[in-house]
Amino acid sequence: MGEFLEPGNVMTKAPEGETLWRAPVRFDTAAGTSPSLKIDVLPGKASFQLKFQYGDHWTTKEFRY
């Protein structure tokens, strides 16, 4: 978990530095509810996925390299 993330607080100040990716996001309804922001990194052969869930909303984004 990043140093700037605090359990129960999703409105913390973002870390300084270059923005690597910025785009609109669409959340879907999750089957379960997460009590705090949950971020999973799923590695692939030439890519990885970031999965985000907060409450009953989730989204995923695949990055290729």
N, C-alpha and C positions, 0 to 999 in steps of 0.2 A: 504494500500500500504506500502511496506517495506520502512524503513528509507533510505536505500541505493539506491532506485530507484528515478530517476529524470526525470520529463516529458521531452520527446524529446531526451533523452540520454540513449541508451541501452548498452553502453559500460562502465558503471561505475564499480568501483572496487567491487568485490563480498565481502559480509560480511565474517568475520573470523569465524571459528568454524568447527565442524564435517560435512562432506558431508553425507547427508542422502540417496541420490539416484543419480546414474549416469548411463546413458545409451545412445545409439544412438537415434536420433530423426528424424522423417520424417514429413515434413510439407505438408499440402494439400492447394489448392487454395481456398480462402474464397470468399463468394458471394459479400461481401462489403469490404471496405478498412478502416483500423483503423489508425488514424494519429499518434498514439503512442502505445507502448506496453500495451496490455490489458490482465489481468490475472483474471479469474473467478474461484471461488471455489464452487463446487456443492456438497453438502453433500448427502449421501445415508444412508441406514440402517447399513451396515457394511463396508462402503467404502466412498470415496469421489473422485471427479474428479477435476483435474486442467485443465483448458482450457486456452490456450495461443493464442493470435493473435497479429501479427505485420504486418502492411501494408495489403497486400492481402494474407498473409499466416497464417495458423492456425494449431494447433494440440491439442490433448487432451490425458491425461494419467489418468488412474484409479488406485487408491491405496486402498488396502483392509486392514482392521485391525480386 
